[in-house]
Amino acid sequence: MACSITISGRAFPCKTGIAGIKRIYVKTFVEGDWGTPVAGESAAATAVTYYEFEPTRNAASLVATPTVSIENGSVYYAQVLDALNFPVLGAADSAELADLVKSRLSIIVQDANDNYLLMGRTHGVEATGGAMQTGAAAGDLHGWTLQFTANEGEPPAFIDSADVNLTLTPAS
């Protein structure tokens, strides 16, 4: 059976974008929190509250890489949030970051263009790497570096930060 897809082409856009991650918002993953994306955008299906984490600027990236198997007829996207640096070690922050590593999460990434991208819509996000470190030289990182990965059937969905069911709680 043939695939039903829509192809309409794409003109080269104006050069107005900039790379980078401003902040991430995190909550414990709950299946069914988000609806199926329509035209690449998803809406919250229930009332959801996320909590802000502000990483070091110019250090983190979000990459969604499709893995395609022609033989098996499958495709999934490895959504990887990499090199999240959280500088300055402290007991309370270390405990909270260690809890993130233990949990299955839902993560919203706010990029430098104020796009909001949802990772792990159907299966959640897991910590897949990182380190707590004090560095060797005086100018080295004294904090945490974390990596999170989701494997989903689609790339991260765009979401509307003004969604009435969505609360983005600022960091304190």
C-alpha positions in Angstrom: 0.0 0.0 0.0 1.3 3.4 -0.9 2.1 6.0 1.8 -0.3 9.0 1.9 1.9 12.1 2.2 1.6 15.8 1.2 4.4 17.4 -0.8 4.1 21.0 -1.6 7.7 22.2 -1.9 9.6 24.7 0.1 11.2 28.0 -1.0 14.5 29.0 0.6 13.5 31.2 3.7 14.9 34.5 4.6 18.0 34.3 6.8 16.4 35.2 10.1 17.1 32.2 12.3 19.8 31.8 15.0 21.0 28.6 16.6 21.0 28.0 20.4 18.9 27.0 23.3 17.6 29.6 25.8 16.1 27.2 28.4 14.4 23.9 28.9 11.2 23.0 30.8 10.9 19.6 32.4 8.2 17.5 34.0 7.8 13.8 34.8 6.5 12.0 31.7 2.8 11.0 31.7 1.4 9.2 28.7 -1.4 11.1 26.9 -0.4 14.6 28.1 0.0 15.7 24.5 -2.2 15.3 21.4 -1.2 14.0 18.0 0.7 16.7 16.0 -1.2 18.4 13.2 1.0 20.0 10.6 4.0 19.6 13.0 2.4 21.2 16.0 1.0 19.5 19.1 -1.4 20.8 21.8 -1.6 19.8 25.5 -4.5 17.3 25.9 -4.6 17.9 29.7 -3.4 20.6 32.1 0.4 20.3 32.3 3.0 22.2 34.4 6.7 22.3 33.4 9.6 23.7 35.4 12.4 25.8 33.9 16.0 24.9 33.9 18.4 27.5 32.4 21.6 25.9 30.9 24.7 27.8 30.0 24.3 29.8 26.8 26.0 28.6 23.6 26.7 25.1 24.9 23.6 22.9 24.4 22.0 21.6 21.2 18.9 19.7 20.1 19.3 17.3 17.2 16.6 15.0 15.8 18.2 12.3 13.6 16.0 10.0 11.6 16.9 6.3 11.5 15.3 4.6 8.6 15.2 0.8 7.8 14.1 0.2 4.2 14.2 -3.6 4.9 11.9 -3.3 8.0 9.8 -0.5 6.8 10.4 1.6 9.9 11.6 5.0 10.9 12.2 6.7 14.2 13.8 10.0 15.3 16.5 10.0 17.9 15.8 13.3 19.6 19.0 14.2 21.5 19.4 17.2 23.8 23.2 17.4 24.3 25.8 19.2 26.4 23.4 20.9 28.8 25.8 22.6 31.2 24.6 23.6 34.6 27.5 25.4 36.3 28.3 25.9 40.0 27.9 22.8 42.2 25.6 23.0 45.2 23.9 20.3 47.3 20.3 21.2 46.4 21.0 21.6 42.7 23.0 18.4 42.6 20.1 16.5 44.2 17.6 17.9 41.8 19.8 17.2 38.7 20.5 13.7 40.0 16.7 13.1 40.2 16.3 14.1 36.5 18.8 11.4 35.6 16.7 8.8 37.4 13.4 9.8 35.9 11.5 9.4 32.6 10.7 12.9 31.6 8.9 15.2 29.2 11.0 18.1 28.0 10.2 21.3 26.2 13.1 23.1 24.6 12.9 26.9 24.0 15.4 27.8 21.2 17.0 31.1 20.5 14.2 31.9 18.0 11.5 31.4 20.7 10.3 28.2 19.1 9.1 25.7 21.7 9.8 22.0 20.8 8.4 19.0 22.6 10.7 16.0 23.1 9.4 12.5 23.9 5.7 13.2 23.2 4.7 9.5 23.2 7.6 7.6 24.9 9.2 10.1 27.2 12.8 11.3 27.5 15.6 9.5 29.4 19.0 10.8 30.5 21.6 9.0 28.4 24.9 10.6 29.6 26.5 13.3 31.6 28.9 14.1 34.4 29.2 16.0 37.6 32.6 17.6 37.6 34.8 20.1 39.3 37.3 20.3 36.5 41.1 20.5 36.7 42.0 24.1 35.9 40.5 27.2 37.6 38.4 28.0 34.6 37.0 24.5 34.0 33.3 23.6 34.6 32.3 23.3 38.2 28.9 21.7 37.7 26.9 19.2 35.7 26.8 18.3 32.0 23.7 16.2 31.0 22.4 14.5 27.8 18.8 13.4 27.3 17.4 11.2 24.5 14.0 10.4 23.2 13.2 7.9 20.4 9.9 8.9 18.7 8.1 8.2 15.4 8.3 11.9 14.5 10.7 14.8 15.1 10.1 17.1 18.1 6.7 18.7 17.7 6.3 22.5 17.8 4.0 23.7 20.6 2.4 27.0 21.4 3.8 28.5 24.6 0.4 30.2 25.0 -1.5 26.9 25.1 -4.2 27.3 27.8 -3.5 23.9 29.2 0.3 24.6 29.5 2.0 26.3 32.5 5.7 27.1 32.2 7.0 27.8 35.7 10.0 30.1 35.8 13.1 29.1 37.7 13.5 30.5 41.1 
